[in-house]
Amino acid sequence: MDSPGTQANAGLPDIGPCPHCGSRDVIPGLKLNQQAEVGRIGLPYKTGVLFVGTEPLLADLCRACGSVVRLFVADPNRNWVK
């Protein structure tokens, strides 16, 4: 039987156990949100000469201990602003 949280994330890679507590109950690819409208949260990238987009940050979360196992972006092949 699947571990909790696996069916909802079909197609996402199994990242393995939590490095903090060893649990395999890790939910991959949760989108970071913001409470108030203060702008976008994410990494900036160039979409043209004058325009900049924001690639949202995603997180893998351990449901057993509450640790954020990793932060990542869905598309790492952007023209990132340094």
N, CA, C and O atoms as a CHARMM CRD file, in Angstrom:
* protein
*
  328
    1    1 MET  N      0.83600  -1.18700   0.00000 PROA 1      0.00000
    2    1 MET  CA     0.00000   0.00000   0.00000 PROA 1      0.00000
    3    1 MET  C      0.87700   1.24600   0.00000 PROA 1      0.00000
    4    1 MET  O      1.96300   1.24800   0.58000 PROA 1      0.00000
    5    2 ASP  N      0.40300   2.30500  -0.65200 PROA 2      0.00000
    6    2 ASP  CA     1.15200   3.55600  -0.72500 PROA 2      0.00000
    7    2 ASP  C      1.23800   4.22600   0.63800 PROA 2      0.00000
    8    2 ASP  O      0.34000   4.09500   1.47000 PROA 2      0.00000
    9    3 SER  N      2.34700   4.95500   0.85400 PROA 3      0.00000
   10    3 SER  CA     2.44900   5.74100   2.07800 PROA 3      0.00000
   11    3 SER  C      1.55600   6.96400   1.95000 PROA 3      0.00000
   12    3 SER  O      1.21300   7.35100   0.83300 PROA 3      0.00000
   13    4 PRO  N      1.16900   7.58400   3.06000 PROA 4      0.00000
   14    4 PRO  CA     0.28300   8.74800   2.99700 PROA 4      0.00000
   15    4 PRO  C      0.86500   9.84400   2.12200 PROA 4      0.00000
   16    4 PRO  O      2.06200  10.12700   2.17300 PROA 4      0.00000
   17    5 GLY  N     -0.00400  10.46300   1.31100 PROA 5      0.00000
   18    5 GLY  CA     0.42600  11.57000   0.48200 PROA 5      0.00000
   19    5 GLY  C      0.96800  11.17400  -0.87500 PROA 5      0.00000
   20    5 GLY  O      1.26100  12.05300  -1.68600 PROA 5      0.00000
   21    6 THR  N      1.11600   9.86700  -1.16200 PROA 6      0.00000
   22    6 THR  CA     1.73300   9.47300  -2.43400 PROA 6      0.00000
   23    6 THR  C      0.76900   9.51300  -3.60800 PROA 6      0.00000
   24    6 THR  O      1.16900   9.91600  -4.70100 PROA 6      0.00000
   25    7 GLN  N     -0.46200   9.11700  -3.43100 PROA 7      0.00000
   26    7 GLN  CA    -1.39500   9.09300  -4.54200 PROA 7      0.00000
   27    7 GLN  C     -1.68000  10.49100  -5.06700 PROA 7      0.00000
   28    7 GLN  O     -1.81800  10.66700  -6.27700 PROA 7      0.00000
   29    8 ALA  N     -1.77100  11.46900  -4.21600 PROA 8      0.00000
   30    8 ALA  CA    -2.05800  12.84600  -4.63300 PROA 8      0.00000
   31    8 ALA  C     -0.89800  13.43600  -5.42200 PROA 8      0.00000
   32    8 ALA  O     -1.08100  14.42800  -6.12700 PROA 8      0.00000
   33    9 ASN  N      0.28900  12.85000  -5.31900 PROA 9      0.00000
   34    9 ASN  CA     1.47300  13.39700  -5.96500 PROA 9      0.00000
   35    9 ASN  C      2.00900  12.46800  -7.04200 PROA 9      0.00000
   36    9 ASN  O      3.21500  12.43200  -7.28500 PROA 9      0.00000
   37   10 ALA  N      1.13100  11.72100  -7.68500 PROA 10     0.00000
   38   10 ALA  CA     1.54900  10.81500  -8.74300 PROA 10     0.00000
   39   10 ALA  C      2.25000  11.61800  -9.83000 PROA 10     0.00000
   40   10 ALA  O      1.78300  12.69100 -10.21200 PROA 10     0.00000
   41   11 GLY  N      3.35800  11.10600 -10.32200 PROA 11     0.00000
   42   11 GLY  CA     4.11600  11.79200 -11.35200 PROA 11     0.00000
   43   11 GLY  C      5.27600  12.60600 -10.81400 PROA 11     0.00000
   44   11 GLY  O      6.20600  12.90700 -11.56200 PROA 11     0.00000
   45   12 LEU  N      5.25000  12.97400  -9.53200 PROA 12     0.00000
   46   12 LEU  CA     6.37300  13.68800  -8.92700 PROA 12     0.00000
   47   12 LEU  C      7.37500  12.65800  -8.40700 PROA 12     0.00000
   48   12 LEU  O      6.97400  11.58200  -7.96200 PROA 12     0.00000
   49   13 PRO  N      8.67100  12.97100  -8.45800 PROA 13     0.00000
   50   13 PRO  CA     9.67500  12.00200  -8.02700 PROA 13     0.00000
   51   13 PRO  C      9.61800  11.74200  -6.52800 PROA 13     0.00000
   52   13 PRO  O      9.29300  12.63200  -5.74200 PROA 13     0.00000
   53   14 ASP  N      9.93900  10.50400  -6.14200 PROA 14     0.00000
   54   14 ASP  CA    10.05700  10.15700  -4.73300 PROA 14     0.00000
   55   14 ASP  C     11.39500  10.69800  -4.25700 PROA 14     0.00000
   56   14 ASP  O     12.43900  10.30300  -4.77500 PROA 14     0.00000
   57   15 ILE  N     11.37800  11.59500  -3.28000 PROA 15     0.00000
   58   15 ILE  CA    12.63300  12.20600  -2.84000 PROA 15     0.00000
   59   15 ILE  C     13.28400  11.44100  -1.70200 PROA 15     0.00000
   60   15 ILE  O     14.34000  11.83800  -1.21000 PROA 15     0.00000
   61   16 GLY  N     12.66700  10.35300  -1.28300 PROA 16     0.00000
   62   16 GLY  CA    13.24000   9.53600  -0.23300 PROA 16     0.00000
   63   16 GLY  C     12.79700   9.98300   1.14100 PROA 16     0.00000
   64   16 GLY  O     11.90900  10.82500   1.27100 PROA 16     0.00000
   65   17 PRO  N     13.41400   9.42000   2.17200 PROA 17     0.00000
   66   17 PRO  CA    12.99800   9.73800   3.53900 PROA 17     0.00000
   67   17 PRO  C     13.45900  11.13000   3.97600 PROA 17     0.00000
   68   17 PRO  O     14.39700  11.70000   3.42000 PROA 17     0.00000
   69   18 CYS  N     12.77700  11.65000   4.97600 PROA 18     0.00000
   70   18 CYS  CA    13.15500  12.92800   5.56700 PROA 18     0.00000
   71   18 CYS  C     14.53500  12.78600   6.20900 PROA 18     0.00000
   72   18 CYS  O     14.75500  11.84800   6.97500 PROA 18     0.00000
   73   19 PRO  N     15.47100  13.69600   5.91500 PROA 19     0.00000
   74   19 PRO  CA    16.80000  13.59600   6.51300 PROA 19     0.00000
   75   19 PRO  C     16.81700  13.92400   8.00600 PROA 19     0.00000
   76   19 PRO  O     17.81100  13.66300   8.68200 PROA 19     0.00000
   77   20 HSD  N     15.73200  14.48900   8.52500 PROA 20     0.00000
   78   20 HSD  CA    15.68600  14.88100   9.93200 PROA 20     0.00000
   79   20 HSD  C     15.11600  13.78400  10.82700 PROA 20     0.00000
   80   20 HSD  O     15.63700  13.53800  11.91500 PROA 20     0.00000
   81   21 CYS  N     14.02900  13.11200  10.36600 PROA 21     0.00000
   82   21 CYS  CA    13.39300  12.10900  11.22600 PROA 21     0.00000
   83   21 CYS  C     13.30700  10.72600  10.58300 PROA 21     0.00000
   84   21 CYS  O     12.97400   9.75200  11.26000 PROA 21     0.00000
   85   22 GLY  N     13.60300  10.62700   9.28400 PROA 22     0.00000
   86   22 GLY  CA    13.59500   9.34000   8.60600 PROA 22     0.00000
   87   22 GLY  C     12.23600   8.91300   8.05600 PROA 22     0.00000
   88   22 GLY  O     12.13200   7.86300   7.42200 PROA 22     0.00000
   89   23 SER  N     11.19500   9.70900   8.28700 PROA 23     0.00000
   90   23 SER  CA     9.86000   9.35400   7.80100 PROA 23     0.00000
   91   23 SER  C      9.81300   9.41500   6.27900 PROA 23     0.00000
   92   23 SER  O     10.49700  10.23400   5.66600 PROA 23     0.00000
   93   24 ARG  N      9.01000   8.55300   5.67300 PROA 24     0.00000
   94   24 ARG  CA     8.80800   8.57700   4.23200 PROA 24     0.00000
   95   24 ARG  C      7.53700   9.34200   3.87200 PROA 24     0.00000
   96   24 ARG  O      7.15100   9.38200   2.70400 PROA 24     0.00000
   97   25 ASP  N      6.88700   9.94700   4.86000 PROA 25     0.00000
   98   25 ASP  CA     5.65800  10.70800   4.63400 PROA 25     0.00000
   99   25 ASP  C      6.01500  12.14400   4.25600 PROA 25     0.00000
  100   25 ASP  O      5.76200  13.08200   5.01200 PROA 25     0.00000
  101   26 VAL  N      6.60900  12.29400   3.07000 PROA 26     0.00000
  102   26 VAL  CA     7.05600  13.59000   2.57000 PROA 26     0.00000
  103   26 VAL  C      6.16300  13.98600   1.40000 PROA 26     0.00000
  104   26 VAL  O      6.01700  13.22800   0.44100 PROA 26     0.00000
  105   27 ILE  N      5.57100  15.16400   1.47900 PROA 27     0.00000
  106   27 ILE  CA     4.71000  15.67300   0.41900 PROA 27     0.00000
  107   27 ILE  C      5.57400  16.52800  -0.50500 PROA 27     0.00000
  108   27 ILE  O      6.08900  17.56000  -0.07400 PROA 27     0.00000
  109   28 PRO  N      5.74700  16.12200  -1.77600 PROA 28     0.00000
  110   28 PRO  CA     6.57700  16.90100  -2.68600 PROA 28     0.00000
  111   28 PRO  C      5.80200  17.99800  -3.40500 PROA 28     0.00000
  112   28 PRO  O      4.60200  17.86800  -3.64700 PROA 28     0.00000
  113   29 GLY  N      6.49700  19.07700  -3.74400 PROA 29     0.00000
  114   29 GLY  CA     5.98100  20.08600  -4.65500 PROA 29     0.00000
  115   29 GLY  C      4.88400  20.99000  -4.14900 PROA 29     0.00000
  116   29 GLY  O      4.01000  21.37700  -4.92500 PROA 29     0.00000
  117   30 LEU  N      4.89700  21.34500  -2.86500 PROA 30     0.00000
  118   30 LEU  CA     3.91100  22.29900  -2.35100 PROA 30     0.00000
  119   30 LEU  C      4.33800  23.71100  -2.72900 PROA 30     0.00000
  120   30 LEU  O      5.50400  24.07100  -2.57400 PROA 30     0.00000
  121   31 LYS  N      3.40100  24.51000  -3.22300 PROA 31     0.00000
  122   31 LYS  CA     3.70000  25.87700  -3.64100 PROA 31     0.00000
  123   31 LYS  C      3.70400  26.79900  -2.43000 PROA 31     0.00000
  124   31 LYS  O      2.78900  26.75400  -1.60700 PROA 31     0.00000
  125   32 LEU  N      4.74300  27.64100  -2.31900 PROA 32     0.00000
  126   32 LEU  CA     4.79700  28.62500  -1.24400 PROA 32     0.00000
  127   32 LEU  C      3.79800  29.73300  -1.52500 PROA 32     0.00000
  128   32 LEU  O      3.68600  30.20300  -2.65700 PROA 32     0.00000
  129   33 ASN  N      3.08500  30.14400  -0.51200 PROA 33     0.00000
  130   33 ASN  CA     2.10100  31.21100  -0.63700 PROA 33     0.00000
  131   33 ASN  C      2.45300  32.35000   0.30000 PROA 33     0.00000
  132   33 ASN  O      3.34100  32.23000   1.14400 PROA 33     0.00000
  133   34 GLN  N      1.74800  33.44900   0.14000 PROA 34     0.00000
  134   34 GLN  CA     1.95000  34.59600   1.01000 PROA 34     0.00000
  135   34 GLN  C      0.62400  34.98600   1.64700 PROA 34     0.00000
  136   34 GLN  O     -0.43500  34.79300   1.05000 PROA 34     0.00000
  137   35 GLN  N      0.67800  35.52400   2.83200 PROA 35     0.00000
  138   35 GLN  CA    -0.52800  35.90700   3.56700 PROA 35     0.00000
  139   35 GLN  C     -1.13000  37.20700   3.04400 PROA 35     0.00000
  140   35 GLN  O     -2.34400  37.29500   2.85500 PROA 35     0.00000
  141   36 ALA  N     -0.30000  38.20700   2.81100 PROA 36     0.00000
  142   36 ALA  CA    -0.76700  39.52100   2.35600 PROA 36     0.00000
  143   36 ALA  C     -0.23800  39.77600   0.94900 PROA 36     0.00000
  144   36 ALA  O      0.75100  39.17700   0.52700 PROA 36     0.00000
  145   37 GLU  N     -0.89100  40.65000   0.24700 PROA 37     0.00000
  146   37 GLU  CA    -0.46700  40.97000  -1.12300 PROA 37     0.00000
  147   37 GLU  C      0.70800  41.94700  -1.08300 PROA 37     0.00000
  148   37 GLU  O      0.51700  43.16300  -1.12200 PROA 37     0.00000
  149   38 VAL  N      1.91700  41.40700  -1.00700 PROA 38     0.00000
  150   38 VAL  CA     3.11600  42.23600  -0.92200 PROA 38     0.00000
  151   38 VAL  C      4.01600  42.06800  -2.13600 PROA 38     0.00000
  152   38 VAL  O      5.13900  42.57000  -2.14200 PROA 38     0.00000
  153   39 GLY  N      3.55900  41.39200  -3.13100 PROA 39     0.00000
  154   39 GLY  CA     4.37100  41.10100  -4.30600 PROA 39     0.00000
  155   39 GLY  C      4.53700  39.60500  -4.45700 PROA 39     0.00000
  156   39 GLY  O      3.92300  38.82300  -3.73100 PROA 39     0.00000
  157   40 ARG  N      5.35000  39.22300  -5.37900 PROA 40     0.00000
  158   40 ARG  CA     5.53500  37.80700  -5.66600 PROA 40     0.00000
  159   40 ARG  C      6.66800  37.22300  -4.84600 PROA 40     0.00000
  160   40 ARG  O      7.66600  37.89100  -4.57300 PROA 40     0.00000
  161   41 ILE  N      6.50200  35.97100  -4.45700 PROA 41     0.00000
  162   41 ILE  CA     7.55100  35.25300  -3.75100 PROA 41     0.00000
  163   41 ILE  C      8.11300  34.23000  -4.71700 PROA 41     0.00000
  164   41 ILE  O      7.37900  33.38100  -5.22300 PROA 41     0.00000
  165   42 GLY  N      9.40200  34.30300  -4.97600 PROA 42     0.00000
  166   42 GLY  CA    10.04000  33.38200  -5.90100 PROA 42     0.00000
  167   42 GLY  C     11.34500  33.95700  -6.40300 PROA 42     0.00000
  168   42 GLY  O     11.81500  34.98400  -5.91300 PROA 42     0.00000
  169   43 LEU  N     11.92100  33.29300  -7.37500 PROA 43     0.00000
  170   43 LEU  CA    13.18600  33.72300  -7.93400 PROA 43     0.00000
  171   43 LEU  C     12.94800  34.48100  -9.23300 PROA 43     0.00000
  172   43 LEU  O     12.19300  34.01300 -10.08500 PROA 43     0.00000
  173   44 PRO  N     13.58200  35.65600  -9.40200 PROA 44     0.00000
  174   44 PRO  CA    13.35800  36.44500 -10.61100 PROA 44     0.00000
  175   44 PRO  C     14.12900  35.89700 -11.81200 PROA 44     0.00000
  176   44 PRO  O     15.24100  35.38700 -11.67400 PROA 44     0.00000
  177   45 TYR  N     13.51500  36.01500 -12.99800 PROA 45     0.00000
  178   45 TYR  CA    14.17400  35.64800 -14.24000 PROA 45     0.00000
  179   45 TYR  C     13.77200  36.64300 -15.32200 PROA 45     0.00000
  180   45 TYR  O     12.71700  37.27100 -15.24500 PROA 45     0.00000
  181   46 LYS  N     14.62600  36.77600 -16.32700 PROA 46     0.00000
  182   46 LYS  CA    14.37900  37.71500 -17.42000 PROA 46     0.00000
  183   46 LYS  C     13.46800  37.07000 -18.45500 PROA 46     0.00000
  184   46 LYS  O     13.69700  35.93800 -18.88000 PROA 46     0.00000
  185   47 THR  N     12.42100  37.81300 -18.86200 PROA 47     0.00000
  186   47 THR  CA    11.53100  37.33200 -19.91200 PROA 47     0.00000
  187   47 THR  C     11.74900  38.11500 -21.19400 PROA 47     0.00000
  188   47 THR  O     11.21400  37.74000 -22.23800 PROA 47     0.00000
  189   48 GLY  N     12.50500  39.17100 -21.14400 PROA 48     0.00000
  190   48 GLY  CA    12.80300  40.02800 -22.29100 PROA 48     0.00000
  191   48 GLY  C     13.76800  41.10200 -21.85300 PROA 48     0.00000
  192   48 GLY  O     14.41300  40.97600 -20.81200 PROA 48     0.00000
  193   49 VAL  N     13.87300  42.15100 -22.63000 PROA 49     0.00000
  194   49 VAL  CA    14.80700  43.23000 -22.32300 PROA 49     0.00000
  195   49 VAL  C     14.39400  43.98200 -21.05700 PROA 49     0.00000
  196   49 VAL  O     15.23000  44.26200 -20.19800 PROA 49     0.00000
  197   50 LEU  N     13.10500  44.30900 -20.94300 PROA 50     0.00000
  198   50 LEU  CA    12.63800  45.11800 -19.82100 PROA 50     0.00000
  199   50 LEU  C     11.81900  44.34600 -18.79100 PROA 50     0.00000
  200   50 LEU  O     11.57800  44.85100 -17.69400 PROA 50     0.00000
  201   51 PHE  N     11.40300  43.16600 -19.11600 PROA 51     0.00000
  202   51 PHE  CA    10.46800  42.44300 -18.25100 PROA 51     0.00000
  203   51 PHE  C     11.16500  41.37900 -17.41800 PROA 51     0.00000
  204   51 PHE  O     12.11400  40.73100 -17.86000 PROA 51     0.00000
  205   52 VAL  N     10.66400  41.22100 -16.20400 PROA 52     0.00000
  206   52 VAL  CA    11.17600  40.19900 -15.29700 PROA 52     0.00000
  207   52 VAL  C      9.99600  39.39500 -14.78000 PROA 52     0.00000
  208   52 VAL  O      8.98900  39.95800 -14.35100 PROA 52     0.00000
  209   53 GLY  N     10.12600  38.07000 -14.82400 PROA 53     0.00000
  210   53 GLY  CA     9.10300  37.18800 -14.27800 PROA 53     0.00000
  211   53 GLY  C      9.56600  36.63300 -12.94700 PROA 53     0.00000
  212   53 GLY  O     10.70900  36.84500 -12.54100 PROA 53     0.00000
  213   54 THR  N      8.68800  35.92900 -12.27300 PROA 54     0.00000
  214   54 THR  CA     9.03500  35.29700 -11.00400 PROA 54     0.00000
  215   54 THR  C      8.66200  33.82400 -11.07000 PROA 54     0.00000
  216   54 THR  O      7.50200  33.48000 -11.29500 PROA 54     0.00000
  217   55 GLU  N      9.63200  32.97200 -10.87600 PROA 55     0.00000
  218   55 GLU  CA     9.40500  31.52700 -10.83400 PROA 55     0.00000
  219   55 GLU  C      9.05100  31.14900  -9.39500 PROA 55     0.00000
  220   55 GLU  O      9.85600  31.37400  -8.49200 PROA 55     0.00000
  221   56 PRO  N      7.86600  30.58000  -9.16200 PROA 56     0.00000
  222   56 PRO  CA     7.45100  30.24300  -7.80300 PROA 56     0.00000
  223   56 PRO  C      8.36200  29.20300  -7.15200 PROA 56     0.00000
  224   56 PRO  O      8.88900  28.30800  -7.81300 PROA 56     0.00000
  225   57 LEU  N      8.52800  29.34800  -5.85400 PROA 57     0.00000
  226   57 LEU  CA     9.26500  28.35700  -5.08700 PROA 57     0.00000
  227   57 LEU  C      8.31500  27.23400  -4.67700 PROA 57     0.00000
  228   57 LEU  O      7.16500  27.47600  -4.31000 PROA 57     0.00000
  229   58 LEU  N      8.81300  26.01400  -4.74700 PROA 58     0.00000
  230   58 LEU  CA     8.07500  24.83600  -4.31900 PROA 58     0.00000
  231   58 LEU  C      8.82800  24.20600  -3.15600 PROA 58     0.00000
  232   58 LEU  O     10.04000  24.38400  -3.02800 PROA 58     0.00000
  233   59 ALA  N      8.11900  23.47400  -2.31400 PROA 59     0.00000
  234   59 ALA  CA     8.74700  22.85900  -1.14700 PROA 59     0.00000
  235   59 ALA  C      8.29400  21.42400  -0.99600 PROA 59     0.00000
  236   59 ALA  O      7.15400  21.08000  -1.31100 PROA 59     0.00000
  237   60 ASP  N      9.20400  20.58300  -0.50600 PROA 60     0.00000
  238   60 ASP  CA     8.87400  19.23100  -0.08200 PROA 60     0.00000
  239   60 ASP  C      8.79000  19.27400   1.43300 PROA 60     0.00000
  240   60 ASP  O      9.73100  19.70500   2.10100 PROA 60     0.00000
  241   61 LEU  N      7.65500  18.82400   1.98100 PROA 61     0.00000
  242   61 LEU  CA     7.38200  18.94600   3.41400 PROA 61     0.00000
  243   61 LEU  C      7.21400  17.58000   4.06500 PROA 61     0.00000
  244   61 LEU  O      6.45600  16.74500   3.57200 PROA 61     0.00000
  245   62 CYS  N      7.91300  17.35100   5.16400 PROA 62     0.00000
  246   62 CYS  CA     7.74300  16.12000   5.94600 PROA 62     0.00000
  247   62 CYS  C      6.55200  16.30600   6.87500 PROA 62     0.00000
  248   62 CYS  O      6.54200  17.20200   7.71900 PROA 62     0.00000
  249   63 ARG  N      5.54600  15.44900   6.71100 PROA 63     0.00000
  250   63 ARG  CA     4.35500  15.54800   7.55300 PROA 63     0.00000
  251   63 ARG  C      4.58900  15.00500   8.95400 PROA 63     0.00000
  252   63 ARG  O      3.82300  15.31900   9.86500 PROA 63     0.00000
  253   64 ALA  N      5.61100  14.21000   9.14700 PROA 64     0.00000
  254   64 ALA  CA     5.87400  13.63300  10.46400 PROA 64     0.00000
  255   64 ALA  C      6.50500  14.65000  11.41800 PROA 64     0.00000
  256   64 ALA  O      6.09500  14.75400  12.57400 PROA 64     0.00000
  257   65 CYS  N      7.50500  15.40100  10.93500 PROA 65     0.00000
  258   65 CYS  CA     8.20700  16.32500  11.83300 PROA 65     0.00000
  259   65 CYS  C      8.04100  17.79300  11.44600 PROA 65     0.00000
  260   65 CYS  O      8.45800  18.67700  12.19400 PROA 65     0.00000
  261   66 GLY  N      7.43300  18.06500  10.28100 PROA 66     0.00000
  262   66 GLY  CA     7.19800  19.44100   9.87100 PROA 66     0.00000
  263   66 GLY  C      8.37500  20.12200   9.20100 PROA 66     0.00000
  264   66 GLY  O      8.31800  21.32300   8.93800 PROA 66     0.00000
  265   67 SER  N      9.43600  19.39000   8.91900 PROA 67     0.00000
  266   67 SER  CA    10.60400  19.99300   8.27300 PROA 67     0.00000
  267   67 SER  C     10.35900  20.22300   6.79200 PROA 67     0.00000
  268   67 SER  O      9.74800  19.39200   6.12100 PROA 67     0.00000
  269   68 VAL  N     10.83800  21.35100   6.28500 PROA 68     0.00000
  270   68 VAL  CA    10.88200  21.57600   4.84900 PROA 68     0.00000
  271   68 VAL  C     12.15100  20.89200   4.37000 PROA 68     0.00000
  272   68 VAL  O     13.25900  21.32500   4.68600 PROA 68     0.00000
  273   69 VAL  N     11.98200  19.82600   3.61000 PROA 69     0.00000
  274   69 VAL  CA    13.10300  18.99500   3.20200 PROA 69     0.00000
  275   69 VAL  C     13.92800  19.67000   2.11200 PROA 69     0.00000
  276   69 VAL  O     15.15500  19.56300   2.10100 PROA 69     0.00000
  277   70 ARG  N     13.24800  20.37200   1.18800 PROA 70     0.00000
  278   70 ARG  CA    13.98400  21.12900   0.17200 PROA 70     0.00000
  279   70 ARG  C     13.09000  22.20600  -0.42100 PROA 70     0.00000
  280   70 ARG  O     11.86400  22.10100  -0.39800 PROA 70     0.00000
  281   71 LEU  N     13.73100  23.25200  -0.95600 PROA 71     0.00000
  282   71 LEU  CA    13.06600  24.28100  -1.74500 PROA 71     0.00000
  283   71 LEU  C     13.59100  24.14900  -3.16500 PROA 71     0.00000
  284   71 LEU  O     14.77800  23.89100  -3.36500 PROA 71     0.00000
  285   72 PHE  N     12.71000  24.32400  -4.16300 PROA 72     0.00000
  286   72 PHE  CA    13.14100  24.19800  -5.54100 PROA 72     0.00000
  287   72 PHE  C     12.18200  24.93400  -6.46000 PROA 72     0.00000
  288   72 PHE  O     11.11200  25.36700  -6.03100 PROA 72     0.00000
  289   73 VAL  N     12.56400  25.07900  -7.73400 PROA 73     0.00000
  290   73 VAL  CA    11.70800  25.66700  -8.75800 PROA 73     0.00000
  291   73 VAL  C     11.36000  24.57900  -9.76400 PROA 73     0.00000
  292   73 VAL  O     12.12100  23.63000  -9.95600 PROA 73     0.00000
  293   74 ALA  N     10.20100  24.72400 -10.40500 PROA 74     0.00000
  294   74 ALA  CA     9.75600  23.72300 -11.37000 PROA 74     0.00000
  295   74 ALA  C     10.57500  23.78300 -12.66200 PROA 74     0.00000
  296   74 ALA  O     10.83400  22.75000 -13.28000 PROA 74     0.00000
  297   75 ASP  N     10.98200  24.98700 -13.07000 PROA 75     0.00000
  298   75 ASP  CA    11.73000  25.14400 -14.31300 PROA 75     0.00000
  299   75 ASP  C     13.08100  25.79100 -14.02900 PROA 75     0.00000
  300   75 ASP  O     13.17100  27.01700 -13.96900 PROA 75     0.00000
  301   76 PRO  N     14.14300  24.98600 -13.85200 PROA 76     0.00000
  302   76 PRO  CA    15.45000  25.55600 -13.53300 PROA 76     0.00000
  303   76 PRO  C     16.16600  26.17100 -14.74000 PROA 76     0.00000
  304   76 PRO  O     17.20800  26.80600 -14.57700 PROA 76     0.00000
  305   77 ASN  N     15.62600  25.99300 -15.93600 PROA 77     0.00000
  306   77 ASN  CA    16.27400  26.47300 -17.15700 PROA 77     0.00000
  307   77 ASN  C     15.78100  27.83900 -17.58400 PROA 77     0.00000
  308   77 ASN  O     15.34700  28.01800 -18.72200 PROA 77     0.00000
  309   78 ARG  N     15.84400  28.78900 -16.69500 PROA 78     0.00000
  310   78 ARG  CA    15.42000  30.16500 -16.97600 PROA 78     0.00000
  311   78 ARG  C     16.63800  31.05400 -17.14600 PROA 78     0.00000
  312   78 ARG  O     17.75600  30.65000 -16.82800 PROA 78     0.00000
  313   79 ASN  N     16.42700  32.26000 -17.64600 PROA 79     0.00000
  314   79 ASN  CA    17.47300  33.27700 -17.73300 PROA 79     0.00000
  315   79 ASN  C     17.45700  34.04200 -16.41800 PROA 79     0.00000
  316   79 ASN  O     16.88400  35.12900 -16.34400 PROA 79     0.00000
  317   80 TRP  N     18.07300  33.49500 -15.38500 PROA 80     0.00000
  318   80 TRP  CA    17.96900  34.00600 -14.01600 PROA 80     0.00000
  319   80 TRP  C     18.63100  35.36300 -13.86800 PROA 80     0.00000
  320   80 TRP  O     19.68200  35.62500 -14.45400 PROA 80     0.00000
  321   81 VAL  N     18.00500  36.22000 -13.07900 PROA 81     0.00000
  322   81 VAL  CA    18.56200  37.52000 -12.71300 PROA 81     0.00000
  323   81 VAL  C     19.52300  37.29100 -11.55100 PROA 81     0.00000
  324   81 VAL  O     19.16200  36.67100 -10.55100 PROA 81     0.00000
  325   82 LYS  N     20.73500  37.78900 -11.68700 PROA 82     0.00000
  326   82 LYS  CA    21.74800  37.59900 -10.62300 PROA 82     0.00000
  327   82 LYS  C     21.84100  38.81400  -9.75900 PROA 82     0.00000
  328   82 LYS  O     22.63300  38.84300  -8.81700 PROA 82     0.00000
